[in-house]
Amino acid sequence: MDVKKNEDGSYDILVSWGSSASETSTWEIHGTYDAQSGTLTYDNGKYSVHTWDEKDNETISGEETTKGSFSNEGDKLRWKDSKNSGEGLFVRISD
C-alpha cells in the first residue's frame, strides 16, 4: 500500500494485492481523513484486476467502483471495502 497526503488534506492510496505471480488486484483510492474518528473514507475507489501472460503483456479486467474506509488502530490500519466481504488489517513493518 502506498499512501500520499495531498496539500488539501485529502489522501491518495494505492493498494496492490497479489493473488498469484501473474495476477494482482489494485485499488486506486482518493479519500478524506476525519482526525476525530481516526477514519479515512472514500466513495469512488477504482478497483481492477491486472494479469500478465508469459510474454509480460498486461490485461486489465474486472473494473468496478468501490467505497470503504481505513481506520487507525494504533500501529495498525483496518480496511473495509465494498469489493471485499471481509476486512484487511495492515501492520507497519519497521525499516
C-alpha positions in Angstrom: 0.0 0.0 0.0 1.3 3.5 -0.9 -0.3 6.5 0.8 0.2 10.1 -0.2 -1.2 13.1 1.6 -2.3 15.9 -0.7 -2.0 19.7 0.0 -5.7 20.0 0.6 -5.6 17.3 3.4 -7.1 14.5 1.3 -5.2 11.3 0.6 -4.4 9.2 -2.4 -4.0 5.5 -1.7 -2.8 2.7 -4.0 -3.4 -0.9 -2.8 -1.9 -3.8 -4.8 -3.0 -7.2 -3.6 -1.3 -10.1 -5.4 -3.3 -13.3 -5.9 -0.6 -15.1 -7.8 2.7 -14.4 -9.6 0.8 -13.3 -12.7 -2.3 -11.5 -11.2 -2.8 -8.5 -8.9 -5.9 -6.7 -7.7 -5.5 -2.9 -7.5 -7.5 -0.2 -5.7 -6.9 3.5 -6.5 -8.5 5.4 -3.7 -8.9 9.2 -3.0 -10.4 9.9 0.4 -10.7 12.3 3.3 -9.5 11.8 6.8 -11.5 12.6 9.9 -9.0 13.1 12.8 -11.7 12.9 15.4 -12.8 9.4 14.5 -9.4 8.3 13.1 -11.1 7.2 9.9 -10.4 7.9 6.2 -13.5 7.3 4.0 -13.9 7.1 0.2 -16.8 6.7 -2.2 -15.2 6.4 -5.7 -12.4 3.8 -5.3 -11.3 2.3 -8.6 -10.8 -1.4 -8.5 -9.2 -3.5 -11.3 -7.5 -6.9 -11.8 -4.1 -6.8 -13.7 -3.0 -10.1 -15.3 0.3 -10.7 -17.1 0.9 -13.5 -19.7 4.2 -15.4 -20.3 5.3 -12.5 -22.6 4.7 -9.9 -19.9 1.6 -8.5 -21.7 -0.8 -6.9 -19.3 -4.6 -7.3 -19.4 -6.9 -5.2 -17.1 -10.3 -6.6 -16.2 -13.0 -6.5 -13.6 -13.1 -2.8 -13.3 -15.5 -1.5 -10.6 -16.2 1.5 -8.4 -15.9 0.7 -4.7 -16.4 2.5 -1.4 -15.0 2.0 2.1 -12.8 3.2 4.9 -9.5 2.9 6.7 -9.5 3.1 10.5 -6.4 3.9 12.5 -5.8 1.4 15.4 -2.5 2.4 16.9 0.2 0.9 14.7 -2.4 -0.9 12.6 -4.7 0.1 9.9 -8.1 -1.7 9.4 -9.5 -1.6 5.9 -13.1 -2.2 4.8 -14.1 -2.1 1.1 -17.3 -2.9 -0.7 -15.5 -5.3 -3.0 -14.3 -7.5 -0.1 -16.6 -9.5 2.2 -14.0 -9.3 5.0 -11.6 -6.8 6.3 -7.9 -6.2 5.8 -5.5 -5.4 8.6 -2.2 -3.7 7.7 0.7 -3.6 10.1 3.6 -1.2 9.6 6.9 -3.0 9.1 9.8 -1.2 10.6 12.8 -0.5 8.4 
